[in-house]
Amino acid sequence: GNEVIEITIDERGEITNKVVLHSLGADIDDKCLAALENWHFRPATRNGTPIPSKQDAIFPFRARG
């Protein structure tokens, strides 16, 4: 399944908020949220000016076995 986390990105490309939209369990939530601490983005722009935006970060997982 997919772990889906909505992220808010500010004008500098930094993540300012994270919301788990689809959880695969608390342990996976924690690992995905921790991974997002190292992510940085090129901010969205409107008329050439950086603006805040929201995106979904999708982490696909497959069961082993």
N, C-alpha and C positions, 0 to 999 in steps of 0.2 A: 504494500500500500504506500501511500504518499503522506508524509508529514507536511503540513502546509502552515506557514507562518507569515502573517501579514506584517510587512515592515514599513515604517514611515522613514523617509529619507529627507534630510534637510537640504538647504541651499548649498551646503559645503560637501554634500555627498556622504554625510555621516548618518548612521541609523540612530534615530531618536526614540523609537518605540517599536516594540515587538509584541504581537498577539498571536497565540496559537489558534488557528482556525480548524485544523484537523489533526488530532493527536493520535499517535500510535503507542502512547504510554508515557508515564512520567520520566522514565530513564531516557527515552529517545527525545522527549521534549527538551530535557536538560542539555543533552549533547548537541542538539541542533541550535538551541539558543546560544550555547557557548561558542559554537562555530561562527555564528553571526557576529560575534564580538570582533572578529578579524576582518570582516568584509567592509569595503569602501566602494563607493559608486561615483560615477560621473553624474551629477545631478540633472534632473529633467530641466528643460528650459522652455520659456514662453517669450517669443520675440527676442531671443538671444539672452534673456536674463534668467539665471538659475532660480528655480522655484522648488518648494517642497512637493513630495509625491508619495504615493503609497503603491507598493508592489507586493506580490505574493512570492515568497521564497519556497520552492517546492523541493523536498528531499525525498527521492524515491527509494524505497526499501523492498527487498525481495527476501522471502523466507528461505532459509537453507534447509536442505534435507531432501 
